[in-house]
């Protein structure tokens, strides 16, 4: 989800991480926000982005195991 001003400029991007009834719950790293209700934001406009997937090359990556769903070793 992106929040915008009256000029149509979008200035903040958040992830939808849950629902409480009909209310969307949002999270963001910039303000260390986790499951904050959309109604707590004072933004004139909002738009929803739906990411369906991603494509990238993982050959010889140090994250190969992570991409394949393996757990990271705990020390």
N, C-alpha and C positions, 0 to 999 in steps of 0.2 A: 504494500500500500504506500502511496505517496501523498503527502500533504502539500497543499499549495496556498498561495495568497490570492487576493482579488484580481491581480493582474494576470493570473494564470501561470505564474512561475512556481514550479515545484521545488521545495527546499528541504524536505525531510523524507527519507525512505525507511519504512519499518516492515517487519515481518509479522504476519498474522500467525499467532502461536496458540490460539484457542478461542473458545466461546464461553460466555456465561449467559445462558438464555439466548436472547437475540443479539446481545452485545458482542462485538468483536474484541478480542484481547490482542494487544500488540507488544512486540519486543524490539528493542534497538540497542546497539552497543554504544552509540554516541552519548547517551544519557544514562547508561546502565539501567534500562527499563526492561522489566519482565512482566508480561501479562497485564499491562496497563490498558484500561478500557478506552476505546476510541472516543467516547464522550468526554474523556479527560483532556483531550486536545482542543485547542482553540484555533482551528484552521477553517477558513471559509470554503475550501474545496478539497476533495480527496479523490484519488483514483486508485483502482485496483489493478495490479499487474499479476498475471498468471503465468508462471514459468513452468513449461511442460517438460523440459529436459535440457541437457547440456551435452555438447560433444567436445572432447579434447583428447589429445594424444598422451598416453600414459607410459609409453615405452621408456624403459630405463629411469623410471621415476622413483625417488626415495619414498613416495607415498603409494606405491603399487599395492601393497598389502591392504592399506586403508581403503583404496578404491574397490578392492575385491571383497570388502566386508570383514576383514580380519581385525581382531582387537589389537590395540597397541599394547606392548608389554609394559607392565607396571613394575617400577623399581622399588 
